[in-house]
Amino acid sequence: MQQLFAFSMPRALPGSAVILISACLTVAALLSTPHARAADKPIIPPPPQVAASSYLLMDADTREVLVEHNSNEPLPPASLTKIMTAYLAAIELEAGRIRLTDQVPISVKAWRAPGSRMFVREGTRVGLEDLLKGIIIQSGNDASVAVAEHIAGSEDAFASMMNQQAAVLGMHSSHFANATGLPSDGHQSSAWDLALLTVDLINRFPEHYAFYSERSFTYNDIEQPNRNRLLWRDRTVDGVKTGHTEEAGYCLVASALRGNMRLISVVMGTDSEEARMRESQKLLSYGFRYFETQKLYDADVPLKTARIYYGEQEELPMGVAESVSLTIPRGSYEDLAPALVVPNTLEAPVRTGDEVGEIVLSLYGEEVYRAPLVALEEVAEAGVFSRLSDWISLFFADLLGSGDGES
């Protein structure tokens, strides 16, 4: 048998104690409340029409996809490739294998790189920090090749590193042939993969990500503006990267933070620079207007304390192993119906982290989240006399339960 506990959503900051409302409720009783309030369910319009070959809108915290079209289709990513190029540089910096103060030699290949450029000169040395700004802000192909060679010895070897990292991140539709995004057979990525990469970039390397919000960069007395013009149009946008080739069309990965909610939009294959901004704004506006992200519970904070038998202590605190956040329709927070599903009898020994139940969240009668409840403390097995006392207690509890016709 299991017990089902309904409890209130936290009103204070995450991490505060959760108040228990009632115990031993049936599943039907739990779900009756959201069904009764079905008329209060927020009305959300269909997603906007987006003029792009592929697009995606994702919540950066929960990775909930709010809008998508052909988001797993492999397409030429153009200079969106440089998100991975700079990401690998951030990994190498974190590991201490390179430094921002490194003076990077500029090869003939880097100097001759076609397309958008930082205008470095062959035979000179350029600071790594300047090269990274040249990649991120100016979309410099020459800077991308120089950094690739500095890290891996050659651009081909660097592309192998890019593909290995893509596999680690689960970017299953991606294959990189170079560090720039210049057209090459088999060089491809997808809106989904690029969103995953961007989420990891922002969460893992916030200081590095700050480069993406800089509006211009000057090198060799040449000032170039950031090609992401959304930085000027929307003050909540703080990245990320544009791309364009004839094959790829006009592409943009954008990120915006409003309050505690960060959204990532990806549009690929639009027909103009103006279109990639306009379609990105459509997605971001839709997501922020009709959805919200709420952090509900912190990891390792007790949600319930349950009786445990045969142990050196009589109570076991339980909670979630990872923090719980949900992206939900805006205005529906009060209608979330949480429940803890816990066995009638918990028995020692129990180790910290053992699964001892489940937490279930429902919204308007539909389950929206389920995760294990874990033991937050270790409970060792008690001595023989304590175990005997608990056995007697359980024996008579079972007898009384049977007499009442309960299982």
N, C-alpha and C positions, 0 to 999 in steps of 0.2 A: 504493500500500500504506500501511497505517497500523499503528502499533505500539500495543499495549494494555498499560498498566502498572497493576498492582494495588499498592496501598500501604495502610499501616495508618491507622486513624483516629487523630487527634491525642490524645495522652494528657495533654499539658500544656495550659497556657492557650492559647486561640486566638491564632494568630500565630506559634507556635513552628514550627520546621522539621518537615516531614513526612518520615518515614523511608520510603525506597523498599524494597519487599520483593522484587519480582521483575520481570523485563521480558519482553516478547515473549510474553505469555500469549495463548492463544486465548480467544474469547468463551465457549466451552463450559467451559473450565477455570475461568474467572472465576466463572461462575454456578453451578458445581457445589457450591461451599461452602455458599451459603445454602440450596440445595435439600436438601443433606445434613442441614441443621440445621432443617428445616421443623418437626420435632417440638417444637423449642424456641420456636416462635412464641407470643408471649403471647396468652392467651385474653382477649378483651375482650367484655363483655356488650353487648347492644343498648342504645342510648341510653334514658334514662328517658322515661316518658310525661309529657308536659308539657301541662297544661290551659291552653292559650292559642291564639288564632287564628293567630298566627305567632310563630316564635321562631328563634333562631340562637345558636350558640356559636362564637366565633372566637378564634384565637390572635393576639394583637396584634402580635407580631413577624413571624411568617411569613404571616399572613392565611389560614392554613389553617382551613377550616370543619370543625369536629368534629361538630356536630349542627345540623340545620336542618329547618324545616317551614314551607312557604309563605313563605320568607324574602324573596322578591322581590315579594310581593303588596303593591300600594299600599293603605295603610290610613290612617285618621286617626291622626296621631301625638300629638295633645293637646300637653301641655307638653314632650314630648321635642323639640318644635320649638325650644325655648329653647337646646338645645345648639348649634344653628346660629346663633342670635341672639348668644350669648356668643362663639362662635367668630369671627364676623365682627368683633366688638369687639376680640378679641385680634389679628386681622390689622391693624386700623386702629391699634391701639396700637403694634404692631411697626413699622408704616410711619411712625409719628410724627405722624399726622394728628389723633389725639386723645391725651389724657393722663389718667392715673388721677386727677389733681388737678383736672380740668375740673369746673366747677360747671354742672350741666346744668339748664336751665329746665324746669319741669314744666308741661305744657300741660293744658288742660281735658280733652282726649281721654285723656291718660295718667291723669289723676286719676280719670276716670270709668270706666276699664277694669274690666269685671266679673270675677268669679272670684277666684282667689287673688291676694293683694295684699301689697305692702310697706308700704302706707299712707303714700305721699308725698302732699303737699298741693299743689293747683293754685296757681300763682303764686310758688312757692318755687324755690330752686335746691338741688340735691342733688349731692354729689360722685360722680363717675363710678364710683369704686371701690365706694362704698356701693351704687350701683345695680346693679353687676355681682353683688355678693353677694346683693342682693335678688332678682335673676333666678335665680342658681344655687342658693342655699340656700333661699330662701323661695318660689321659683317665682312671683315677683310679675309679674302682667300689666301693672300700672301701670309698673313699672321697665322692662319690656321695650319698651313703647311709647315711653317717655322716651328710652331709649338709641337706639332705631331713628330717632326724630326727630332726635336729636343728631348721628347719623352721616350720615343721608341726607336730612334735611329733612322727610321724611314717612314714615309707615309703609309706604305703597304703594311708594315709591321704595326703601325698605329691602328689601321683599319681592323686588323685582327683583334687588337685589344678592344676596340669599339664593339665588335661582334660578341666577344666573350662577355663584356659587361651587359650588353643587350640581353643575352641569355640569362644572366643572373637576375635581371630586373623583370624577366617574363615578357620581354618585347618580342613576341613570337612571329610578328609579321615584318620584322626589320632585318635588313642586311646592309652593311655599310662597306663601300668600296673605296672611300676616300674621306678626308677630314673636312671637306669644304661643302659638299653637296652639289658640286658640278656634275653634269650628266655623265653617267657611267652605267654600263649594263649591269642589271641586278641590284643597283643601289636604290633601296626602297625603305619605307617605313609606313606607319598607319597613324591615324588620329588617336586611336587608343594607346598605342605604344608611346607616342610623343607626350600624351597626357601623363602616363605612368612615369616617364622619365622626368617630366617637369615637377610632378609632385615630390619625387624623391630628391630632386635638386633643391627645391625650396625647403623641405623639412630637414635635410641632412647638412646643407651648406648655406645657412642664412646669410653669412657674411659675404660669401662669394656671390650669392644671388643679388646682393645689393648693387652689383655692377649693372644689372639689367635695367635698373630704373634711371640710370644716368642719361641725360638728354643729349649730350654731345661729348666728343672727345677730340682733342687736338694733338696731332703728332706731326713732327717735321713742318711746323707752321701751317699745317692744313687742318682746319676744323671741319668735322663732319657731324651732322646730327644723327641721333638714333633713328633708325629706319622705322621703328615702331611708333607711329604718330598717335596712337591711342594714349601715349604718355602725356600728350598735350590736351587731348579731348576729354579724358576722364581721370580725375585726380586720384581715384581709387585703384587705377591700373598701375602696376609697378614692374611689369615685364610682359612678354618674354622675348620673342624672336620672330623676325619676318623671314620670308624666303620667296625667291622668284626665279624661274627659268621658263623658257618656252614650253617645255614638256610638263612642268609641274604647275604652271599658272602662278597666281599670287596666293601665298600661304601666310598664316599667322597663328602662332601660339600666344595667347594672352592670359594674364593672370590679374585678378583684382581682389582686393580685401576690403570688405565692408563690415564693420563691427567685428564679430568673431567668426565670420564666414568668408572663406576664400574659395573662389571658383576659378577653374581652368577651362578656357575655351580653345578649341583647335578648329581652324577652317583650312581646307586644302582645295586647291583648284578653282579659286575664284578668278574673275576675268579682269580685275584691275586692282591697283593699290587702294583706291577708294572703297571698292567692294569688300576687300578683306577686312577693312576697318568696320564698315557698316554691318556686315554679317556677324562679326565678332561682337559688336555692341548689342545686336539683337539677342544673341544667346546670353550674354552677361546680364542684360536688363531683365530678361525673362526669368533667369534663375534667381536673381536677388529679389525680384518682386513677388514671386509665388512660392518660394521655399525658404526655409531657415534650417540652420544646423545648431543642435543643442547638445552640449556635453552633459550627460546624465549622471554617470557614476565614475568615480576614480578607482583605479586598481588598488587592491589591498586595503580597501576601507570596508569595515563590516556592514553588510546589508541586513543580516539576521544572525542571531545567536540561537542555536538549537541544542536540545538535550542530547547528550551522547552517553551511551552505556558502555560498561566494562572498561572505562578509562580512568586515568589518574585525576582527571577533572570532569565535571559534570556538564560543562557547556562548551560548545564549539562555535567560534565566530566564522562566518563564511561571507565571501564576497566574490568579485570578478577578478580574473587574473590580468586583464587588460582594460584600460579605460573604455567606457561605452559612450559613443557619440552617434547621433542619428540625424540624417537629413530628412525633414518631414515637410508637408505642406505648411506654409506660413499660417499661424494662428491655430494650429492643431495640437500644440503642446499639452494643453489642459485635458485633451481627450485621450492621451496615451494611457493605456491600462497595463500596468506592470504586475507580474505575479512571480512568486518564488515557488518552485516545485521541489519539495524535499521529502525523502523517504520518512515514513512514520518512525522507523527505528534506525538510528545511527550507532554503529558499534566501533569501539577502539580495537586495534590501533589505527590511527589516521596520521598521515604525513602532511606537512604543509604543501599545498598545491594539489592534493588529491581532489578529484571531482566528487562532490557530495550532493549535487542537485542541479537545477537549471534555473535560469532567469528567462522569462518570456515576456515580451512587450507586444501588445496588440493595439491597433489603431482602427477604429470603426469596424470592429469585428474581424479584422484580418491580422494575422501574425506578421510583425515587421522585424522582429529580432529575437534570436534565441542563442544563448551561450551557457556554458557550464558555470555553476557555482563551485568555488573551490574552498577548501579548508585554509584558513589564514593562520592557523596554529597547528603544531604537532600535538597529538594526544596519545601518550603511551598507554599500553595496556596496564590495568591496575592489578593489584595482588589478588590472590584467590578469594579472600573473604569479601572484598569489595565487589568482585565479579559475581560471587554467590548472591550478595544482596541485590544487585541489579537483576540477576536472573529471576529471583523471587518477585521483584517488582514487575518485571515484564510478564511473568507467568500469570499473576493475578490481574494485570491489565488486560491480557488476552482473554482471560475468563470473563471479566466484566464486559469486555467488548463483544464476545460471543453471545453473552446473555442478553445484550441489547440488540442483537441481530445485526451488528456491524462487522465488516470484514477488516 
